[in-house]
Amino acid sequence: MGFDSIYGQHLLKKALQRSLAKGETGHAYLFSGSPGSGKRTLALLFSQALNCRENAPPCGECLSCRKSVSGNHPDLFRLVPQGASLKIEQIRDIKESLHYLPVEGQHKVCIMEDADLLTLPAANSLLKILEEPPSHLVFILLTARPWALLPTVLSRCSHFTLKPLQPQEMTALLEREGKHTEKQDLLFLLSGGNPGQALALVREEDWREKFVEARNLLNTVQLGSADGIFPLAEELSTRSDLSDLLEIVLVVCRDRLMHTLQGCAEAVILEEERENLHTKDLNDQNKLTLFYEKICNALLQLQAELRGNVNKRLALEVLFLQMRGVI
């Protein structure tokens, strides 16, 4: 199936196929997108295509393609972070091998996952290769945070961003994987068009319950007793899935925000949601729009803080006070 196995990304796939057909492949590519967007799958298919000799690469059937899939191709290298970073020792270990001519294929290919985790020495070592690359060498860098890469590394890559799938593309993907569900709109809403997240959600039997929990949390904080937000913050601060729960709360808030914007066709508010849209003090549409915009920003800020060393209980208390319009 080759590139047809990837749903969506039409322009990206077309650009890669055109460069393959013309034999004008570059020395460094950067595939960026959120976790689950399909970066790794696309990189592996592209690495197969670079060494596949069939008319419409990658064929997936030739010896070269099968070796790439199994991880046994002598001209394919894959680097993943060791611990919390990609280290200079990892670059040094393969640097000499990358300069040798390919053993079996036309190109030597190095797939680097989470390239934003390159240490500064490792990034500078990579930069030296990118400045004077061997003619047969192709780097494929993967990242969810392209802005975290050195500008000098970024400037030497052909940058492609993976876009969220459209609803019909997501439906086709789920049907191909045998994961069809009646709640397509809700699943698409929660995954944000991300194929990996959608498949992960549909594998969990309680994915709809998580949505209901997130929606109820938002309504409880907004409409419940003010005295209850402090014990609630303490309870939630101990949960291992706090970040996942807040992500769904953000999705619900964002969709309510889209619903309040007149003429917006993007919102996927369900009938069961409509009754919860207007709080007792926020019946004016303009106020409602500004309120949900403020809460979305607060949730994004909290998600960033949770990745660092923050007092979760205090951070949640601040968020809940913002949700109630106190601050």
Helices and strands as residue ranges (DSSP letters): G 2-5, H 10-22, E 28-32, H 39-51, H 63-70, E 76-79, H 88-99, E 108-112, G 115-117, H 120-131, E 137-143, G 146-148, H 151-154, E 158-161, H 167-176, H 184-191, H 195-203, H 207-223, G 226-228, H 229-236, H 242-260, H 271-274, H 285-306, H 312-323
